[in-house]
Amino acid sequence: MNEVTSDSMLSFVANTLCCEVGNNNFRTMPRVVPDQRSSFDNDELFRKLSRECEVKYTGFRDRPTEERQLRFQTDCREGHAEIAFVATGTNIPLLFSSNAWSEREEDRLTTREFVDFDREPGKVHLKSQFILNGVCVIFRGALDLIRLDGVGSLDFDSDRAEAEDAMLREQVEQYNRRIRDFEIRQQQYRDQQDRRAEQEAEVSSSTQTRGAKMIADPPVRNLTSKQVVEVRVPVPLRPVAVNDPRRMFPLKHRHLYIL
């Protein structure tokens, strides 16, 4: 469905503009901002979330408390849960798994580093890595298994930020490279059009010159040595009788060549 055929209108426009149109032209927005550390330190939201504050489990709020307690533990063991920061009202669906940035599902495993029920009785300690507002952060918190609330905070994930910065630079360089290639192809197309226009102008000029020369010096047939005399003979526009009053109609002259 997305394939562009050579006889389609899109490819015609692409050929006209001397550029290639394909799926590579569609790119996602950058995942991170250029200066993540500065954004984390100066943004008011991150200032509030970087301090320990009250957090709550917000999943299945329409269910009974006992069912919510069971579902919370199940969600944590499966590696996900919806946690809200009460002070700011920020609700975040968190994933508790190692290698959270991997595209392969088998690499994203829920380990004890991210979900720990044994560190403190009656509580679960959670850790999650994600990107919030273009900044790589780590959530660390502990929630009570009965009350379904606790404390948590966000820290800056410097290791992941370096990896994302490298990916961002590569993406920007790739984008700039495509822009340069497009400008080169556009310039080549304009030069080709200019050369074609110059060639057409030269052909038109030479044609007009030959035509003017033929009018100024018309060709003469090879006649005999006798003198050629041009005589303008009045000829009626149509046959007219001698006694026809219309014989005075205007006549036209024809060029006759008498040898």
Backbone torsions as a table, in degrees:
resi	resn	phi	psi	omega
1	MET	NA	-40.8	-177.7
2	ASN	-86.1	-3.9	-176.9
3	GLU	-74.2	137.9	-178.1
4	VAL	-100.7	118.2	-180.0
5	THR	-86.2	162.2	-175.2
6	SER	-71.3	-24.8	-177.1
7	ASP	-98.4	10.4	179.8
8	SER	-83.6	162.8	179.6
9	MET	-64.2	-35.4	-179.6
10	LEU	-63.4	-43.7	178.9
11	SER	-68.2	-32.7	176.2
12	PHE	-62.0	-45.2	177.2
13	VAL	-64.0	-39.6	179.7
14	ALA	-62.6	-43.4	178.9
15	ASN	-65.9	-35.1	179.0
16	THR	-64.6	-40.6	-179.7
17	LEU	-83.9	-2.6	179.2
18	CYS	59.1	47.3	176.8
19	CYS	-144.9	165.0	-179.0
20	GLU	-104.2	134.2	178.4
21	VAL	-115.3	124.5	-179.3
22	GLY	-159.3	-173.0	-178.7
23	ASN	-67.2	-21.0	-178.8
24	ASN	-68.9	-14.5	-179.4
25	ASN	-78.8	-13.5	-178.4
26	PHE	-98.1	114.3	-176.8
27	ARG	-125.4	148.1	177.9
28	THR	-79.3	162.2	176.9
29	MET	-68.3	151.1	176.5
30	PRO	-58.6	142.0	-176.6
31	ARG	-80.3	-24.0	-175.9
32	VAL	-129.1	161.6	176.2
33	VAL	-85.6	160.5	-176.9
34	PRO	-60.7	-42.2	-177.6
35	ASP	-117.8	88.7	-174.6
36	GLN	-70.3	-40.7	-177.2
37	ARG	-63.1	-42.7	179.2
38	SER	-64.8	-40.5	178.6
39	SER	-64.3	-39.8	-179.6
40	PHE	-66.8	-37.5	-177.2
41	ASP	-77.8	-29.9	-172.1
42	ASN	-103.7	-19.4	-178.5
43	ASP	-73.0	135.1	-176.5
44	GLU	-65.6	-36.9	179.6
45	LEU	-63.3	-45.1	179.8
46	PHE	-67.7	-31.8	176.3
47	ARG	-61.8	-41.0	179.9
48	LYS	-71.3	-42.7	-176.3
49	LEU	-77.1	-16.9	178.9
50	SER	-77.0	-15.1	174.9
51	ARG	-93.4	146.3	179.6
52	GLU	-61.8	126.8	-179.7
53	CYS	-143.1	172.0	-176.1
54	GLU	-72.4	134.9	176.3
55	VAL	-127.9	154.0	-179.1
56	LYS	-138.9	152.3	171.9
57	TYR	-82.5	126.1	-174.0
58	THR	-112.3	7.1	-179.7
59	GLY	-77.5	145.9	175.0
60	PHE	53.0	50.7	-178.1
61	ARG	-69.4	-16.0	179.4
62	ASP	-90.2	2.3	-178.3
63	ARG	-100.2	163.2	178.1
64	PRO	-63.5	160.2	-175.1
65	THR	-61.5	-44.0	-178.9
66	GLU	-61.8	-40.8	178.9
67	GLU	-67.0	-38.7	178.7
68	ARG	-65.1	-38.5	177.5
69	GLN	-61.5	-43.2	179.4
70	LEU	-67.3	-41.8	-179.9
71	ARG	-67.0	-34.6	178.6
72	PHE	-62.7	-46.3	178.8
73	GLN	-64.8	-38.2	178.7
74	THR	-65.0	-43.7	179.3
75	ASP	-62.3	-41.4	-179.8
76	CYS	-63.5	-41.8	178.8
77	ARG	-67.5	-29.5	176.8
78	GLU	-79.8	-13.7	174.8
79	GLY	97.5	26.8	178.2
80	HIS	-157.3	155.3	176.9
81	ALA	-171.2	152.8	176.7
82	GLU	-99.0	115.6	-177.2
83	ILE	-119.0	137.2	-180.0
84	ALA	-120.0	138.7	171.4
85	PHE	-86.9	115.6	-172.9
86	VAL	-65.3	-38.9	-174.1
87	ALA	-63.8	-37.7	-177.4
88	THR	-106.9	-10.5	-176.9
89	GLY	73.0	20.7	-179.0
90	THR	-85.2	117.5	-179.4
91	ASN	-106.1	121.7	-174.4
92	ILE	-127.5	125.0	171.3
93	PRO	-78.8	112.1	-173.9
94	LEU	-98.8	150.6	174.3
95	LEU	-118.0	128.0	-177.9
96	PHE	-108.7	85.4	-178.3
97	SER	-152.8	149.2	174.5
98	SER	-76.9	156.6	-178.3
99	ASN	52.8	45.8	-176.9
100	ALA	-64.0	-19.0	-177.8
101	TRP	-89.3	-5.2	-178.9
102	SER	-74.0	143.0	177.3
103	GLU	-82.0	-11.6	179.0
104	ARG	-90.6	125.4	-175.9
105	GLU	-65.9	-31.3	-179.0
106	GLU	-69.6	-18.2	177.5
107	ASP	-81.7	-21.4	-177.9
108	ARG	-89.0	97.2	-176.0
109	LEU	-115.1	143.0	176.6
110	THR	-85.6	110.9	-177.7
111	THR	-112.0	173.0	-179.3
112	ARG	-67.3	-23.2	176.6
113	GLU	-63.8	-30.3	-176.1
114	PHE	-101.7	-28.0	176.9
115	VAL	-135.6	111.8	-175.6
116	ASP	-127.4	109.2	176.9
117	PHE	-90.7	-10.5	-172.3
118	ASP	-99.0	-11.7	-176.3
119	ARG	-67.1	-38.7	-177.6
120	GLU	-143.3	125.4	-178.3
121	PRO	-61.1	139.0	177.9
122	GLY	77.3	2.9	179.6
123	LYS	-135.4	161.8	174.7
124	VAL	-126.3	131.2	178.0
125	HIS	-98.5	129.0	-172.7
126	LEU	-120.2	148.6	174.8
127	LYS	-141.7	136.4	-178.7
128	SER	-146.9	139.4	176.8
129	GLN	-111.2	131.1	179.8
130	PHE	-161.6	177.0	179.3
131	ILE	-112.2	123.5	179.5
132	LEU	-121.4	119.8	-179.9
133	ASN	53.9	39.2	177.2
134	GLY	79.5	14.4	-178.0
135	VAL	-127.1	132.1	177.9
136	CYS	-77.4	124.1	-176.6
137	VAL	-135.0	165.2	175.9
138	ILE	-125.6	128.9	174.0
139	PHE	-94.2	131.1	173.2
140	ARG	-131.0	130.2	-179.3
141	GLY	-164.7	168.9	178.4
142	ALA	-135.7	128.4	-178.2
143	LEU	-120.8	143.6	177.1
144	ASP	-75.8	134.2	-177.4
145	LEU	-74.7	-15.2	179.4
146	ILE	-97.1	-50.9	-178.1
147	ARG	-80.2	-18.8	-179.8
148	LEU	62.8	32.5	175.0
149	ASP	-142.2	172.4	-179.1
150	GLY	176.0	-149.1	-179.2
151	VAL	-127.4	151.6	179.4
152	GLY	-163.5	166.6	-179.2
153	SER	-156.4	168.9	177.4
154	LEU	-112.3	138.4	174.0
155	ASP	-120.7	154.4	178.5
156	PHE	-75.8	129.1	-179.9
157	ASP	-93.3	91.0	-174.8
158	SER	-68.7	-37.5	-178.2
159	ASP	-64.0	-48.0	-179.9
160	ARG	-69.4	-30.9	179.2
161	ALA	-62.7	-39.2	178.3
162	GLU	-64.1	-42.4	178.8
163	ALA	-64.4	-42.3	179.5
164	GLU	-67.9	-35.3	177.0
165	ASP	-63.1	-40.9	178.2
166	ALA	-63.9	-41.9	177.4
167	MET	-64.6	-37.4	179.0
168	LEU	-65.4	-43.5	178.6
169	ARG	-62.8	-40.4	178.3
170	GLU	-64.7	-40.4	179.0
171	GLN	-64.9	-42.3	179.0
172	VAL	-65.5	-41.6	178.8
173	GLU	-64.4	-40.1	177.8
174	GLN	-64.3	-40.1	177.9
175	TYR	-64.1	-45.7	179.0
176	ASN	-63.5	-36.0	178.3
177	ARG	-65.3	-40.2	177.0
178	ARG	-65.8	-36.6	177.9
179	ILE	-64.9	-43.1	179.1
180	ARG	-63.8	-42.7	178.8
181	ASP	-62.6	-40.1	179.2
182	PHE	-64.6	-42.0	179.5
183	GLU	-65.3	-37.6	177.6
184	ILE	-64.1	-45.9	178.8
185	ARG	-63.1	-37.2	178.1
186	GLN	-65.2	-42.3	179.0
187	GLN	-64.4	-41.2	177.3
188	GLN	-61.7	-40.2	178.9
189	TYR	-65.3	-42.1	178.4
190	ARG	-64.9	-40.5	177.2
191	ASP	-62.8	-40.1	178.0
192	GLN	-63.2	-42.0	178.2
193	GLN	-64.8	-39.3	178.7
194	ASP	-64.4	-43.7	178.8
195	ARG	-63.4	-39.6	178.6
196	ARG	-64.7	-40.3	178.4
197	ALA	-65.2	-39.9	177.9
198	GLU	-64.0	-41.6	178.7
199	GLN	-63.5	-43.0	178.5
200	GLU	-64.0	-37.6	178.4
201	ALA	-66.0	-40.3	178.0
202	GLU	-64.0	-42.7	179.2
203	VAL	-63.6	-43.7	179.5
204	SER	-64.0	-40.7	180.0
205	SER	-65.7	-42.8	179.1
206	SER	-65.9	-36.4	178.0
207	THR	-64.8	-44.7	178.4
208	GLN	-63.6	-37.1	179.2
209	THR	-64.5	-44.4	178.4
210	ARG	-64.3	-38.2	178.9
211	GLY	-65.5	-42.6	179.3
212	ALA	-64.1	-37.8	178.7
213	LYS	-65.8	-39.4	178.7
214	MET	-66.5	-36.2	178.4
215	ILE	-69.6	-41.2	-179.4
216	ALA	-69.4	-33.3	-177.4
217	ASP	-132.4	76.9	-175.7
218	PRO	-67.3	148.6	179.1
219	PRO	-70.1	143.1	178.6
220	VAL	-112.8	132.1	178.9
221	ARG	-68.4	156.3	176.3
222	ASN	-75.3	105.4	179.2
223	LEU	-103.9	179.2	177.4
224	THR	-77.9	177.3	-177.4
225	SER	-72.7	-9.6	179.4
226	LYS	-68.8	155.0	-177.1
227	GLN	-74.1	137.0	178.0
228	VAL	-94.8	124.8	-177.7
229	VAL	-118.8	128.3	177.9
230	GLU	-93.7	125.0	-178.6
231	VAL	-124.3	128.8	175.9
232	ARG	-91.5	110.6	-176.1
233	VAL	-107.2	123.7	176.8
234	PRO	-70.3	129.2	-179.4
235	VAL	-127.1	130.7	179.1
236	PRO	-64.3	152.5	178.8
237	LEU	-63.6	-33.2	177.3
238	ARG	-150.8	162.4	-178.7
239	PRO	-59.2	131.5	-178.8
240	VAL	-131.4	134.8	177.4
241	ALA	-67.9	159.8	-176.2
242	VAL	-66.7	-41.5	-179.1
243	ASN	-90.2	11.9	-179.6
244	ASP	-80.9	124.4	179.9
245	PRO	-62.1	-15.9	-179.9
246	ARG	-81.9	5.0	-179.1
247	ARG	-66.4	-13.5	179.0
248	MET	-85.0	5.0	177.7
249	PHE	-55.3	150.0	-179.4
250	PRO	-59.4	145.3	-179.7
251	LEU	-106.8	157.9	173.5
252	LYS	-115.2	150.7	-176.1
253	HIS	-99.1	136.9	175.6
254	ARG	-116.1	143.8	178.2
255	HIS	-86.4	119.3	176.5
256	LEU	-114.0	138.0	177.3
257	TYR	-105.8	115.7	-177.7
258	ILE	-107.0	122.6	179.5
259	LEU	-84.4	NA	NA
